[in-house]
Amino acid sequence: MYEIYEIKHKTIPGLNYIGQSSQLKKRLYVHSQRTSQYKDGLRDERLYYALSTYGFHSFKVSVLDIVKTKAQADEKEQYYIKENNASMNSNFNTMSSAKFYKTF
């Protein structure tokens, strides 16, 4: 099973990230670890900059959809990125297709 999720700032409109994972708790842990790496100057992604700046507590994580296969997850993730304009400059998705960098 794959979960399509959104990380969205609680008070600033338009600051969101759409992702997918077959292990959401582990993926969120990785996001939090990369945030601390960003603080150490090791990462430069916009999502981690925002998480580092505002704190993870300023964001809400929501599961948008659950699907059975990776192919379905890729399709649904793209749908939600387009639906939420998450690939625009004010948002955190930097690629229109996340299939290039998914690890779990």
N, C-alpha and C positions, 0 to 999 in steps of 0.2 A: 504494500500500500504506500502511496505517495501523498503527502499533504502539500497543497499549495497554500502558502502563508503570506501575510503582509506584516511588515514592521512599519508602524505609522506613528509619527509624532503626535502626542496627545493634544497639543494646543496650537501648533503651527500648521496651517493647512498646506497640503501639497508635498510635505516631506514624508515620502513613503518608499518602501522597497518591496517588491514582489519576488518570492523565491519558491523553491520546491525542495522537498527532502523526504527520504524514506525513513529518516530517523530525526524528527524535528527537535527533540530535546538536545540531542548531540549537536545538531546544526546550530542551534541557538547558543550552545556553549562555545562552539567555534567562533561565532560572531563576537561573543564577549571576549574571547581570548585575542582575537584579531584587533579588537578595540584597544586592549592594553598594549599590543604590539604597535599600534598606530601611535600611542602616546610615547613609545620608545623610539619613534621615527622609522619603524620598519615597514609601515604600510601607508599607502596614500589614497585609498579608495574613499569616495565621498560618504558612503554609508558609515564607515568606521570613523571618519572625521566627525560626523554628526553625533554618533554614539559617544565618542570621546568628549565632544564639546558639551552636549546636553545631558549625558548620562543615560544609561540603558533604562533607568526608571522613568524617563520622560517619554518613552515609546510604549506603544501597545502592540502586542503580537496577536494576530487573529488568523485562524485557519479559514481560508476561503473555500476550499474544495478538497475532496479526498477522491483519489482515483486508484485504479489497480495496477496500471502499467507505466513504465517510464515514458513511452510514446504518448500516452494520454496526459501524463504530467507535463511534458514539454508543450503539448498543444494548449492545455489549460493555463499554464504559466504565461504563455504568449497572449492568450485571450485576456487575462487579468492585467498584464502589463499594458496592453492597448486600451482596455476598458478604463484603467485608472491613470492613463498617460504617465505611467511610471518610468518611461524611458526619456522623458523630457528633462531639460537641464536642471530644473528645480527638484528633481527626484533622484533616487539613488541607483536605479538600474542603469548601467552604463552600456549594456549590449542589448539589442533587441531579441537575441536568442541566447538563452542561458545554457543551452546544451553544450557549449564549448568549455565551460568551467565547472560543471557539476561533479562533485566527488562522492556524494551520498545524499 
